[in-house]
């Protein structure tokens, strides 16, 4: 068997092994920023796909096509959710400032799964912390992973 034939076969196996990106089974709640992020991803991927097709880059086409299928599905089932202004309980899209039993404060914005980035202060609405916080008011305490947190402030405005 020639080396060229082996390389082509390996390349085809690599393309076939791209696999699909798993789509969450949870409701796809999104903030306005999250919906814009999905739209931006779709536009960028369409542009990249066009360039890959012009170059005939089969592996890139396979990867980008997979990502396009993921973001198209996420766009199709996205549910825009905007917090009610002045809400006194924790809801999707809100910012929540918490104080731990050690006096340390943290601030989280509760967002959709695709836009969550804990390093930037946003957590998914399906995370244990968000689930514990939903429906709670300032002054209430939640316990997550064995640690108690008091809700000290709520915000319905985009801060992150």
N, C-alpha and C positions, 0 to 999 in steps of 0.2 A: 504494500500500500504506500502510495506516495505521501510525502510530508504535507504537501499542499492540500491533498484530500482530507487528511487528518485535521488540519487547522480549520478547514471549512466546516467539517463535521462538528468540531468543538465549538465554533462560532454559532452554528445553528442551535446546538444544545444550550449554549449560554442565553441565546435569545428566547428559546422556548422556556427556559427556567426563570424568566423574569417574574412570573407570578403576579397575582393581583394584590393591590393594597387592600387590607381589610377595612370594611366600612362598619362603623359602630352600629350596634343595634339600638342605641339610645336615641331619643328624639334629637334632631339636629337643630337645636336652638342656636341662634346667632345674634350678635349685636349688629348695629349698623356697620361698625368697623369690620366685624367678621364677615359680613356679606360682601363688603368692598374687597376684602382680602381674597375671598373665593373668586370674585370677578377678575381681580388682578392676576391671580394664578392661572385662570383659564386663558386670559389674553396672552400672557407670557408663554404658556405652554403651546398655544396655537402657533405663535411666532417661531418658537424653537422647533416645532414639528415641521413647519414649512421649510426651514433651513436644512433640517436633517433629511427631508425628502429630496430636496434639490441636490444634496451631496450624496444621496444614496446610502446613508449611514444607517444600515438596518438595525443595529443594536440600539442606537440612539432613538430611532423611530419606535422600537418596541417599548423602551422605557418611558418615553414621553407619551406614547399612546396609552400606556397603562395609567400614568398619572392623570392624563386627560379624562379617562373613564372615571377615575376616583373623584376628581373635582367636579365633573359633570353630574355625577350621582349626588354629591354633597350639595351642589347648587339646586338640583331638582327637589331635594327634600328639606332644604333650609327653611326654618321658621323664624322670621325676624321677631325678636322680642325686646321691647323697650320698657324699662322699669317705669312704673307709675310715679310721676313727680310727687315728691312729698311722702312717699310710702314710709311707714314707720316700722315695717318688718323687712327682713332680708329677702330680696327677690333676685332673679336672674338679671344680670347686667349692672348690678349695683356694686359699689365699693364698700368694703367693710373694714373698719379698723378694730383690731383685737388687742387685748392686753393679756399676756400670759401670767400665770401665777408667780413668775419670777420678775414681773414688772416690765418685761420686754414687750414692745408694741410692734405689730406687723399690720400691713394693709394689703388686702386682696381685692381684686375685682373679679366677679364671677362671670365667666364668659363661656362661649361654646368650646367644644372639644378641640377643634382645629386651631382656634386662636389662643388657647391657653399657653402661657409661658411663665411658669413660676419664677424664673430668674428675673422677669420683668414685672412681677406683681400680679399676674393673672392666673386664676385656676379654673379648671373645667367645672361645669355645673354638675358633673357626675362624680367629682372627687369626694372623698369622705368628709373633708372640711366643708365644702359647699353644701353637701347633703345635710350635715349637722346644723348649718347656719340657717337654711331656708325657713322662713316663717318666724324667726326669732327677732326680738327687739333689743334696743340699746339697754344695757344693764343685765341682760340674760347671760348665762354661762353655758358654754358647750364643752363637751369633753371629746377630744379626738386623739387617738393613739395614746391614751393614758394621761394626757395633759389637758388641764382646764384653761379655757380662754374666755374672757369676758368681752362682750361686744361693747365698744366704747363710742363708736361713731358709724353712721351710715351715710352714704352719698349716692345720689341717683344720677350724678353728672360724670361724663367720661373724664377720668383723670389720668389714666395710664396710656 
